[in-house]
Amino acid sequence: MTVKNEPNLGINYGWDLGESGFNLQMDENLKAFGALIQIAVISTTIGTPPGSPTLGDRYLIPAGATGVWAGNDGKIARYIDAAWELYTPKSGWIVQAQDTFQLWHYNGSNWALYYSRFTKYADDTAAAAGSVPVDGFYVATTGELRVRLT
């Protein structure tokens, strides 16, 4: 049977019953799990691969990156086995940047701050007028994420 490619993480599946599966493709799958489950990156702004990366380091490659990251804007780079592996994001992925504590959301074409998806309101009254439900989220005009309580 022809092995298929799963659309969310990009892992392989569909081996025939009894087929080993523990080959190069299974190794790729296991490495993808390690790189892409609960993605936390060191930075979303560092555009040059560090000179002495640590095993498992991950970065969201910004526009204009250089070195081995050049031309890979928006991909996730992970350092493993003395090399950088690159992963193309899928729509809906969320990444946490450890240097800024920001969440980033991939919408299928580019990365945006996760909270930029929410409309800004001055307070709960304005949020209610804007159809934000009780317990729904909105961004205060001061920039913090809030839950509408009333």
Chimera marker file (.cmm) of the C-alpha trace (Angstrom):
<marker_set name="trace">
<marker id="1" x="0.000" y="0.000" z="0.000" r="1" g="1" b="0" radius="0.5"/>
<marker id="2" x="1.156" y="3.519" z="-0.708" r="1" g="1" b="0" radius="0.5"/>
<marker id="3" x="1.956" y="5.379" z="2.492" r="1" g="1" b="0" radius="0.5"/>
<marker id="4" x="-0.236" y="8.462" z="3.003" r="1" g="1" b="0" radius="0.5"/>
<marker id="5" x="0.652" y="11.834" z="4.487" r="1" g="1" b="0" radius="0.5"/>
<marker id="6" x="-1.501" y="13.018" z="7.424" r="1" g="1" b="0" radius="0.5"/>
<marker id="7" x="-2.558" y="16.660" z="6.819" r="1" g="1" b="0" radius="0.5"/>
<marker id="8" x="-2.259" y="18.200" z="10.303" r="1" g="1" b="0" radius="0.5"/>
<marker id="9" x="1.254" y="17.284" z="11.432" r="1" g="1" b="0" radius="0.5"/>
<marker id="10" x="2.440" y="15.950" z="8.086" r="1" g="1" b="0" radius="0.5"/>
<marker id="11" x="3.276" y="12.490" z="9.458" r="1" g="1" b="0" radius="0.5"/>
<marker id="12" x="3.113" y="9.301" z="7.408" r="1" g="1" b="0" radius="0.5"/>
<marker id="13" x="0.571" y="6.521" z="7.896" r="1" g="1" b="0" radius="0.5"/>
<marker id="14" x="-1.219" y="3.762" z="6.043" r="1" g="1" b="0" radius="0.5"/>
<marker id="15" x="1.292" y="0.926" z="5.980" r="1" g="1" b="0" radius="0.5"/>
<marker id="16" x="-0.086" y="-2.524" z="5.139" r="1" g="1" b="0" radius="0.5"/>
<marker id="17" x="-0.751" y="-4.896" z="8.027" r="1" g="1" b="0" radius="0.5"/>
<marker id="18" x="2.513" y="-6.626" z="8.868" r="1" g="1" b="0" radius="0.5"/>
<marker id="19" x="4.634" y="-4.035" z="7.124" r="1" g="1" b="0" radius="0.5"/>
<marker id="20" x="7.395" y="-2.893" z="9.437" r="1" g="1" b="0" radius="0.5"/>
<marker id="21" x="6.854" y="0.859" z="9.365" r="1" g="1" b="0" radius="0.5"/>
<marker id="22" x="9.933" y="1.261" z="11.566" r="1" g="1" b="0" radius="0.5"/>
<marker id="23" x="12.103" y="2.670" z="8.862" r="1" g="1" b="0" radius="0.5"/>
<marker id="24" x="13.107" y="6.124" z="7.750" r="1" g="1" b="0" radius="0.5"/>
<marker id="25" x="9.475" y="7.300" z="7.557" r="1" g="1" b="0" radius="0.5"/>
<marker id="26" x="8.704" y="6.137" z="11.103" r="1" g="1" b="0" radius="0.5"/>
<marker id="27" x="11.833" y="7.901" z="12.336" r="1" g="1" b="0" radius="0.5"/>
<marker id="28" x="10.602" y="11.064" z="10.596" r="1" g="1" b="0" radius="0.5"/>
<marker id="29" x="7.209" y="10.665" z="12.289" r="1" g="1" b="0" radius="0.5"/>
<marker id="30" x="8.710" y="10.314" z="15.755" r="1" g="1" b="0" radius="0.5"/>
<marker id="31" x="10.953" y="13.336" z="15.203" r="1" g="1" b="0" radius="0.5"/>
<marker id="32" x="7.944" y="15.351" z="13.989" r="1" g="1" b="0" radius="0.5"/>
<marker id="33" x="6.034" y="14.454" z="17.170" r="1" g="1" b="0" radius="0.5"/>
<marker id="34" x="8.928" y="15.741" z="19.257" r="1" g="1" b="0" radius="0.5"/>
<marker id="35" x="9.173" y="18.949" z="17.271" r="1" g="1" b="0" radius="0.5"/>
<marker id="36" x="5.512" y="19.814" z="16.791" r="1" g="1" b="0" radius="0.5"/>
<marker id="37" x="3.506" y="18.668" z="19.810" r="1" g="1" b="0" radius="0.5"/>
<marker id="38" x="3.130" y="21.622" z="22.209" r="1" g="1" b="0" radius="0.5"/>
<marker id="39" x="5.301" y="23.982" z="20.149" r="1" g="1" b="0" radius="0.5"/>
<marker id="40" x="7.311" y="26.415" z="22.244" r="1" g="1" b="0" radius="0.5"/>
<marker id="41" x="10.020" y="28.280" z="20.360" r="1" g="1" b="0" radius="0.5"/>
<marker id="42" x="12.956" y="30.195" z="21.776" r="1" g="1" b="0" radius="0.5"/>
<marker id="43" x="12.194" y="33.199" z="19.587" r="1" g="1" b="0" radius="0.5"/>
<marker id="44" x="10.139" y="34.467" z="16.660" r="1" g="1" b="0" radius="0.5"/>
<marker id="45" x="12.539" y="37.345" z="15.899" r="1" g="1" b="0" radius="0.5"/>
<marker id="46" x="16.019" y="35.794" z="15.720" r="1" g="1" b="0" radius="0.5"/>
<marker id="47" x="16.774" y="35.449" z="12.010" r="1" g="1" b="0" radius="0.5"/>
<marker id="48" x="20.256" y="33.948" z="12.150" r="1" g="1" b="0" radius="0.5"/>
<marker id="49" x="20.767" y="30.373" z="13.340" r="1" g="1" b="0" radius="0.5"/>
<marker id="50" x="22.706" y="30.417" z="16.625" r="1" g="1" b="0" radius="0.5"/>
<marker id="51" x="26.328" y="29.330" z="16.427" r="1" g="1" b="0" radius="0.5"/>
<marker id="52" x="26.060" y="26.794" z="19.254" r="1" g="1" b="0" radius="0.5"/>
<marker id="53" x="22.465" y="25.563" z="19.397" r="1" g="1" b="0" radius="0.5"/>
<marker id="54" x="21.312" y="23.066" z="21.997" r="1" g="1" b="0" radius="0.5"/>
<marker id="55" x="19.707" y="19.794" z="20.987" r="1" g="1" b="0" radius="0.5"/>
<marker id="56" x="15.959" y="20.397" z="20.598" r="1" g="1" b="0" radius="0.5"/>
<marker id="57" x="16.115" y="24.189" z="20.205" r="1" g="1" b="0" radius="0.5"/>
<marker id="58" x="13.175" y="25.476" z="18.132" r="1" g="1" b="0" radius="0.5"/>
<marker id="59" x="12.629" y="28.817" z="16.416" r="1" g="1" b="0" radius="0.5"/>
<marker id="60" x="9.891" y="30.366" z="14.308" r="1" g="1" b="0" radius="0.5"/>
<marker id="61" x="11.890" y="31.701" z="11.360" r="1" g="1" b="0" radius="0.5"/>
<marker id="62" x="11.151" y="35.400" z="10.728" r="1" g="1" b="0" radius="0.5"/>
<marker id="63" x="11.126" y="37.120" z="7.340" r="1" g="1" b="0" radius="0.5"/>
<marker id="64" x="14.580" y="37.881" z="5.989" r="1" g="1" b="0" radius="0.5"/>
<marker id="65" x="16.382" y="35.104" z="7.864" r="1" g="1" b="0" radius="0.5"/>
<marker id="66" x="19.957" y="34.289" z="6.874" r="1" g="1" b="0" radius="0.5"/>
<marker id="67" x="22.272" y="31.293" z="6.769" r="1" g="1" b="0" radius="0.5"/>
<marker id="68" x="20.640" y="27.855" z="6.510" r="1" g="1" b="0" radius="0.5"/>
<marker id="69" x="17.307" y="29.484" z="7.425" r="1" g="1" b="0" radius="0.5"/>
<marker id="70" x="17.338" y="31.798" z="4.371" r="1" g="1" b="0" radius="0.5"/>
<marker id="71" x="14.229" y="31.411" z="2.222" r="1" g="1" b="0" radius="0.5"/>
<marker id="72" x="12.319" y="29.539" z="4.946" r="1" g="1" b="0" radius="0.5"/>
<marker id="73" x="10.284" y="32.417" z="6.383" r="1" g="1" b="0" radius="0.5"/>
<marker id="74" x="7.476" y="31.267" z="8.675" r="1" g="1" b="0" radius="0.5"/>
<marker id="75" x="8.726" y="27.711" z="9.121" r="1" g="1" b="0" radius="0.5"/>
<marker id="76" x="9.579" y="26.053" z="12.429" r="1" g="1" b="0" radius="0.5"/>
<marker id="77" x="13.282" y="25.223" z="12.731" r="1" g="1" b="0" radius="0.5"/>
<marker id="78" x="14.367" y="22.540" z="15.182" r="1" g="1" b="0" radius="0.5"/>
<marker id="79" x="17.972" y="21.568" z="15.937" r="1" g="1" b="0" radius="0.5"/>
<marker id="80" x="18.522" y="17.811" z="16.202" r="1" g="1" b="0" radius="0.5"/>
<marker id="81" x="21.267" y="15.395" z="15.149" r="1" g="1" b="0" radius="0.5"/>
<marker id="82" x="23.670" y="18.286" z="14.473" r="1" g="1" b="0" radius="0.5"/>
<marker id="83" x="21.372" y="19.832" z="11.827" r="1" g="1" b="0" radius="0.5"/>
<marker id="84" x="18.363" y="22.106" z="11.467" r="1" g="1" b="0" radius="0.5"/>
<marker id="85" x="15.097" y="20.426" z="10.468" r="1" g="1" b="0" radius="0.5"/>
<marker id="86" x="12.417" y="22.674" z="8.971" r="1" g="1" b="0" radius="0.5"/>
<marker id="87" x="8.673" y="22.189" z="9.328" r="1" g="1" b="0" radius="0.5"/>
<marker id="88" x="6.091" y="23.961" z="7.199" r="1" g="1" b="0" radius="0.5"/>
<marker id="89" x="3.207" y="25.154" z="9.407" r="1" g="1" b="0" radius="0.5"/>
<marker id="90" x="-0.387" y="24.066" z="8.911" r="1" g="1" b="0" radius="0.5"/>
<marker id="91" x="-3.439" y="26.267" z="9.398" r="1" g="1" b="0" radius="0.5"/>
<marker id="92" x="-4.419" y="26.490" z="13.072" r="1" g="1" b="0" radius="0.5"/>
<marker id="93" x="-0.991" y="25.849" z="14.594" r="1" g="1" b="0" radius="0.5"/>
<marker id="94" x="-0.237" y="27.845" z="17.750" r="1" g="1" b="0" radius="0.5"/>
<marker id="95" x="3.306" y="28.617" z="18.897" r="1" g="1" b="0" radius="0.5"/>
<marker id="96" x="4.467" y="30.085" z="22.194" r="1" g="1" b="0" radius="0.5"/>
<marker id="97" x="7.540" y="32.340" z="22.042" r="1" g="1" b="0" radius="0.5"/>
<marker id="98" x="9.587" y="31.819" z="25.196" r="1" g="1" b="0" radius="0.5"/>
<marker id="99" x="11.471" y="35.122" z="24.926" r="1" g="1" b="0" radius="0.5"/>
<marker id="100" x="8.318" y="37.284" z="24.832" r="1" g="1" b="0" radius="0.5"/>
<marker id="101" x="5.648" y="34.952" z="26.318" r="1" g="1" b="0" radius="0.5"/>
<marker id="102" x="3.504" y="35.682" z="23.254" r="1" g="1" b="0" radius="0.5"/>
<marker id="103" x="1.277" y="33.204" z="21.443" r="1" g="1" b="0" radius="0.5"/>
<marker id="104" x="1.338" y="33.145" z="17.648" r="1" g="1" b="0" radius="0.5"/>
<marker id="105" x="-1.368" y="31.635" z="15.409" r="1" g="1" b="0" radius="0.5"/>
<marker id="106" x="-0.868" y="30.414" z="11.830" r="1" g="1" b="0" radius="0.5"/>
<marker id="107" x="-3.914" y="31.183" z="9.669" r="1" g="1" b="0" radius="0.5"/>
<marker id="108" x="-2.842" y="29.177" z="6.629" r="1" g="1" b="0" radius="0.5"/>
<marker id="109" x="-0.800" y="31.926" z="5.009" r="1" g="1" b="0" radius="0.5"/>
<marker id="110" x="1.013" y="33.821" z="7.785" r="1" g="1" b="0" radius="0.5"/>
<marker id="111" x="1.671" y="34.042" z="11.519" r="1" g="1" b="0" radius="0.5"/>
<marker id="112" x="-0.141" y="36.631" z="13.671" r="1" g="1" b="0" radius="0.5"/>
<marker id="113" x="-0.307" y="37.323" z="17.367" r="1" g="1" b="0" radius="0.5"/>
<marker id="114" x="-2.975" y="35.023" z="18.741" r="1" g="1" b="0" radius="0.5"/>
<marker id="115" x="-4.837" y="37.800" z="20.548" r="1" g="1" b="0" radius="0.5"/>
<marker id="116" x="-5.031" y="39.925" z="17.397" r="1" g="1" b="0" radius="0.5"/>
<marker id="117" x="-8.020" y="37.737" z="16.484" r="1" g="1" b="0" radius="0.5"/>
<marker id="118" x="-10.087" y="39.466" z="19.178" r="1" g="1" b="0" radius="0.5"/>
<marker id="119" x="-11.817" y="42.846" z="18.807" r="1" g="1" b="0" radius="0.5"/>
<marker id="120" x="-10.837" y="45.684" z="21.166" r="1" g="1" b="0" radius="0.5"/>
<marker id="121" x="-13.411" y="47.166" z="23.564" r="1" g="1" b="0" radius="0.5"/>
<marker id="122" x="-13.101" y="49.686" z="26.384" r="1" g="1" b="0" radius="0.5"/>
<marker id="123" x="-14.971" y="47.574" z="28.968" r="1" g="1" b="0" radius="0.5"/>
<marker id="124" x="-17.573" y="44.828" z="29.520" r="1" g="1" b="0" radius="0.5"/>
<marker id="125" x="-20.442" y="47.139" z="28.572" r="1" g="1" b="0" radius="0.5"/>
<marker id="126" x="-18.875" y="47.967" z="25.211" r="1" g="1" b="0" radius="0.5"/>
<marker id="127" x="-17.998" y="44.292" z="24.682" r="1" g="1" b="0" radius="0.5"/>
<marker id="128" x="-21.627" y="43.327" z="25.360" r="1" g="1" b="0" radius="0.5"/>
<marker id="129" x="-22.789" y="45.929" z="22.837" r="1" g="1" b="0" radius="0.5"/>
<marker id="130" x="-20.344" y="44.375" z="20.373" r="1" g="1" b="0" radius="0.5"/>
<marker id="131" x="-21.978" y="40.913" z="20.836" r="1" g="1" b="0" radius="0.5"/>
<marker id="132" x="-19.224" y="39.385" z="22.972" r="1" g="1" b="0" radius="0.5"/>
<marker id="133" x="-21.044" y="36.753" z="25.072" r="1" g="1" b="0" radius="0.5"/>
<marker id="134" x="-20.675" y="36.477" z="28.858" r="1" g="1" b="0" radius="0.5"/>
<marker id="135" x="-17.467" y="34.449" z="29.449" r="1" g="1" b="0" radius="0.5"/>
<marker id="136" x="-16.326" y="35.428" z="25.929" r="1" g="1" b="0" radius="0.5"/>
<marker id="137" x="-12.927" y="36.983" z="25.271" r="1" g="1" b="0" radius="0.5"/>
<marker id="138" x="-12.085" y="40.468" z="24.091" r="1" g="1" b="0" radius="0.5"/>
<marker id="139" x="-9.014" y="42.704" z="24.136" r="1" g="1" b="0" radius="0.5"/>
<marker id="140" x="-9.221" y="45.804" z="26.321" r="1" g="1" b="0" radius="0.5"/>
<marker id="141" x="-8.127" y="49.074" z="24.730" r="1" g="1" b="0" radius="0.5"/>
<marker id="142" x="-5.128" y="48.877" z="27.085" r="1" g="1" b="0" radius="0.5"/>
<marker id="143" x="-4.048" y="45.665" z="25.315" r="1" g="1" b="0" radius="0.5"/>
<marker id="144" x="-4.754" y="42.901" z="27.832" r="1" g="1" b="0" radius="0.5"/>
<marker id="145" x="-6.989" y="39.946" z="27.103" r="1" g="1" b="0" radius="0.5"/>
<marker id="146" x="-10.159" y="40.011" z="29.182" r="1" g="1" b="0" radius="0.5"/>
<marker id="147" x="-13.144" y="37.772" z="29.820" r="1" g="1" b="0" radius="0.5"/>
<marker id="148" x="-16.513" y="39.489" z="29.725" r="1" g="1" b="0" radius="0.5"/>
<marker id="149" x="-18.059" y="38.968" z="33.169" r="1" g="1" b="0" radius="0.5"/>
<marker id="150" x="-21.328" y="40.919" z="32.896" r="1" g="1" b="0" radius="0.5"/>
<link id1="1" id2="2" r="1" g="1" b="0" radius="0.2"/>
<link id1="2" id2="3" r="1" g="1" b="0" radius="0.2"/>
<link id1="3" id2="4" r="1" g="1" b="0" radius="0.2"/>
<link id1="4" id2="5" r="1" g="1" b="0" radius="0.2"/>
<link id1="5" id2="6" r="1" g="1" b="0" radius="0.2"/>
<link id1="6" id2="7" r="1" g="1" b="0" radius="0.2"/>
<link id1="7" id2="8" r="1" g="1" b="0" radius="0.2"/>
<link id1="8" id2="9" r="1" g="1" b="0" radius="0.2"/>
<link id1="9" id2="10" r="1" g="1" b="0" radius="0.2"/>
<link id1="10" id2="11" r="1" g="1" b="0" radius="0.2"/>
<link id1="11" id2="12" r="1" g="1" b="0" radius="0.2"/>
<link id1="12" id2="13" r="1" g="1" b="0" radius="0.2"/>
<link id1="13" id2="14" r="1" g="1" b="0" radius="0.2"/>
<link id1="14" id2="15" r="1" g="1" b="0" radius="0.2"/>
<link id1="15" id2="16" r="1" g="1" b="0" radius="0.2"/>
<link id1="16" id2="17" r="1" g="1" b="0" radius="0.2"/>
<link id1="17" id2="18" r="1" g="1" b="0" radius="0.2"/>
<link id1="18" id2="19" r="1" g="1" b="0" radius="0.2"/>
<link id1="19" id2="20" r="1" g="1" b="0" radius="0.2"/>
<link id1="20" id2="21" r="1" g="1" b="0" radius="0.2"/>
<link id1="21" id2="22" r="1" g="1" b="0" radius="0.2"/>
<link id1="22" id2="23" r="1" g="1" b="0" radius="0.2"/>
<link id1="23" id2="24" r="1" g="1" b="0" radius="0.2"/>
<link id1="24" id2="25" r="1" g="1" b="0" radius="0.2"/>
<link id1="25" id2="26" r="1" g="1" b="0" radius="0.2"/>
<link id1="26" id2="27" r="1" g="1" b="0" radius="0.2"/>
<link id1="27" id2="28" r="1" g="1" b="0" radius="0.2"/>
<link id1="28" id2="29" r="1" g="1" b="0" radius="0.2"/>
<link id1="29" id2="30" r="1" g="1" b="0" radius="0.2"/>
<link id1="30" id2="31" r="1" g="1" b="0" radius="0.2"/>
<link id1="31" id2="32" r="1" g="1" b="0" radius="0.2"/>
<link id1="32" id2="33" r="1" g="1" b="0" radius="0.2"/>
<link id1="33" id2="34" r="1" g="1" b="0" radius="0.2"/>
<link id1="34" id2="35" r="1" g="1" b="0" radius="0.2"/>
<link id1="35" id2="36" r="1" g="1" b="0" radius="0.2"/>
<link id1="36" id2="37" r="1" g="1" b="0" radius="0.2"/>
<link id1="37" id2="38" r="1" g="1" b="0" radius="0.2"/>
<link id1="38" id2="39" r="1" g="1" b="0" radius="0.2"/>
<link id1="39" id2="40" r="1" g="1" b="0" radius="0.2"/>
<link id1="40" id2="41" r="1" g="1" b="0" radius="0.2"/>
<link id1="41" id2="42" r="1" g="1" b="0" radius="0.2"/>
<link id1="42" id2="43" r="1" g="1" b="0" radius="0.2"/>
<link id1="43" id2="44" r="1" g="1" b="0" radius="0.2"/>
<link id1="44" id2="45" r="1" g="1" b="0" radius="0.2"/>
<link id1="45" id2="46" r="1" g="1" b="0" radius="0.2"/>
<link id1="46" id2="47" r="1" g="1" b="0" radius="0.2"/>
<link id1="47" id2="48" r="1" g="1" b="0" radius="0.2"/>
<link id1="48" id2="49" r="1" g="1" b="0" radius="0.2"/>
<link id1="49" id2="50" r="1" g="1" b="0" radius="0.2"/>
<link id1="50" id2="51" r="1" g="1" b="0" radius="0.2"/>
<link id1="51" id2="52" r="1" g="1" b="0" radius="0.2"/>
<link id1="52" id2="53" r="1" g="1" b="0" radius="0.2"/>
<link id1="53" id2="54" r="1" g="1" b="0" radius="0.2"/>
<link id1="54" id2="55" r="1" g="1" b="0" radius="0.2"/>
<link id1="55" id2="56" r="1" g="1" b="0" radius="0.2"/>
<link id1="56" id2="57" r="1" g="1" b="0" radius="0.2"/>
<link id1="57" id2="58" r="1" g="1" b="0" radius="0.2"/>
<link id1="58" id2="59" r="1" g="1" b="0" radius="0.2"/>
<link id1="59" id2="60" r="1" g="1" b="0" radius="0.2"/>
<link id1="60" id2="61" r="1" g="1" b="0" radius="0.2"/>
<link id1="61" id2="62" r="1" g="1" b="0" radius="0.2"/>
<link id1="62" id2="63" r="1" g="1" b="0" radius="0.2"/>
<link id1="63" id2="64" r="1" g="1" b="0" radius="0.2"/>
<link id1="64" id2="65" r="1" g="1" b="0" radius="0.2"/>
<link id1="65" id2="66" r="1" g="1" b="0" radius="0.2"/>
<link id1="66" id2="67" r="1" g="1" b="0" radius="0.2"/>
<link id1="67" id2="68" r="1" g="1" b="0" radius="0.2"/>
<link id1="68" id2="69" r="1" g="1" b="0" radius="0.2"/>
<link id1="69" id2="70" r="1" g="1" b="0" radius="0.2"/>
<link id1="70" id2="71" r="1" g="1" b="0" radius="0.2"/>
<link id1="71" id2="72" r="1" g="1" b="0" radius="0.2"/>
<link id1="72" id2="73" r="1" g="1" b="0" radius="0.2"/>
<link id1="73" id2="74" r="1" g="1" b="0" radius="0.2"/>
<link id1="74" id2="75" r="1" g="1" b="0" radius="0.2"/>
<link id1="75" id2="76" r="1" g="1" b="0" radius="0.2"/>
<link id1="76" id2="77" r="1" g="1" b="0" radius="0.2"/>
<link id1="77" id2="78" r="1" g="1" b="0" radius="0.2"/>
<link id1="78" id2="79" r="1" g="1" b="0" radius="0.2"/>
<link id1="79" id2="80" r="1" g="1" b="0" radius="0.2"/>
<link id1="80" id2="81" r="1" g="1" b="0" radius="0.2"/>
<link id1="81" id2="82" r="1" g="1" b="0" radius="0.2"/>
<link id1="82" id2="83" r="1" g="1" b="0" radius="0.2"/>
<link id1="83" id2="84" r="1" g="1" b="0" radius="0.2"/>
<link id1="84" id2="85" r="1" g="1" b="0" radius="0.2"/>
<link id1="85" id2="86" r="1" g="1" b="0" radius="0.2"/>
<link id1="86" id2="87" r="1" g="1" b="0" radius="0.2"/>
<link id1="87" id2="88" r="1" g="1" b="0" radius="0.2"/>
<link id1="88" id2="89" r="1" g="1" b="0" radius="0.2"/>
<link id1="89" id2="90" r="1" g="1" b="0" radius="0.2"/>
<link id1="90" id2="91" r="1" g="1" b="0" radius="0.2"/>
<link id1="91" id2="92" r="1" g="1" b="0" radius="0.2"/>
<link id1="92" id2="93" r="1" g="1" b="0" radius="0.2"/>
<link id1="93" id2="94" r="1" g="1" b="0" radius="0.2"/>
<link id1="94" id2="95" r="1" g="1" b="0" radius="0.2"/>
<link id1="95" id2="96" r="1" g="1" b="0" radius="0.2"/>
<link id1="96" id2="97" r="1" g="1" b="0" radius="0.2"/>
<link id1="97" id2="98" r="1" g="1" b="0" radius="0.2"/>
<link id1="98" id2="99" r="1" g="1" b="0" radius="0.2"/>
<link id1="99" id2="100" r="1" g="1" b="0" radius="0.2"/>
<link id1="100" id2="101" r="1" g="1" b="0" radius="0.2"/>
<link id1="101" id2="102" r="1" g="1" b="0" radius="0.2"/>
<link id1="102" id2="103" r="1" g="1" b="0" radius="0.2"/>
<link id1="103" id2="104" r="1" g="1" b="0" radius="0.2"/>
<link id1="104" id2="105" r="1" g="1" b="0" radius="0.2"/>
<link id1="105" id2="106" r="1" g="1" b="0" radius="0.2"/>
<link id1="106" id2="107" r="1" g="1" b="0" radius="0.2"/>
<link id1="107" id2="108" r="1" g="1" b="0" radius="0.2"/>
<link id1="108" id2="109" r="1" g="1" b="0" radius="0.2"/>
<link id1="109" id2="110" r="1" g="1" b="0" radius="0.2"/>
<link id1="110" id2="111" r="1" g="1" b="0" radius="0.2"/>
<link id1="111" id2="112" r="1" g="1" b="0" radius="0.2"/>
<link id1="112" id2="113" r="1" g="1" b="0" radius="0.2"/>
<link id1="113" id2="114" r="1" g="1" b="0" radius="0.2"/>
<link id1="114" id2="115" r="1" g="1" b="0" radius="0.2"/>
<link id1="115" id2="116" r="1" g="1" b="0" radius="0.2"/>
<link id1="116" id2="117" r="1" g="1" b="0" radius="0.2"/>
<link id1="117" id2="118" r="1" g="1" b="0" radius="0.2"/>
<link id1="118" id2="119" r="1" g="1" b="0" radius="0.2"/>
<link id1="119" id2="120" r="1" g="1" b="0" radius="0.2"/>
<link id1="120" id2="121" r="1" g="1" b="0" radius="0.2"/>
<link id1="121" id2="122" r="1" g="1" b="0" radius="0.2"/>
<link id1="122" id2="123" r="1" g="1" b="0" radius="0.2"/>
<link id1="123" id2="124" r="1" g="1" b="0" radius="0.2"/>
<link id1="124" id2="125" r="1" g="1" b="0" radius="0.2"/>
<link id1="125" id2="126" r="1" g="1" b="0" radius="0.2"/>
<link id1="126" id2="127" r="1" g="1" b="0" radius="0.2"/>
<link id1="127" id2="128" r="1" g="1" b="0" radius="0.2"/>
<link id1="128" id2="129" r="1" g="1" b="0" radius="0.2"/>
<link id1="129" id2="130" r="1" g="1" b="0" radius="0.2"/>
<link id1="130" id2="131" r="1" g="1" b="0" radius="0.2"/>
<link id1="131" id2="132" r="1" g="1" b="0" radius="0.2"/>
<link id1="132" id2="133" r="1" g="1" b="0" radius="0.2"/>
<link id1="133" id2="134" r="1" g="1" b="0" radius="0.2"/>
<link id1="134" id2="135" r="1" g="1" b="0" radius="0.2"/>
<link id1="135" id2="136" r="1" g="1" b="0" radius="0.2"/>
<link id1="136" id2="137" r="1" g="1" b="0" radius="0.2"/>
<link id1="137" id2="138" r="1" g="1" b="0" radius="0.2"/>
<link id1="138" id2="139" r="1" g="1" b="0" radius="0.2"/>
<link id1="139" id2="140" r="1" g="1" b="0" radius="0.2"/>
<link id1="140" id2="141" r="1" g="1" b="0" radius="0.2"/>
<link id1="141" id2="142" r="1" g="1" b="0" radius="0.2"/>
<link id1="142" id2="143" r="1" g="1" b="0" radius="0.2"/>
<link id1="143" id2="144" r="1" g="1" b="0" radius="0.2"/>
<link id1="144" id2="145" r="1" g="1" b="0" radius="0.2"/>
<link id1="145" id2="146" r="1" g="1" b="0" radius="0.2"/>
<link id1="146" id2="147" r="1" g="1" b="0" radius="0.2"/>
<link id1="147" id2="148" r="1" g="1" b="0" radius="0.2"/>
<link id1="148" id2="149" r="1" g="1" b="0" radius="0.2"/>
<link id1="149" id2="150" r="1" g="1" b="0" radius="0.2"/>
</marker_set>
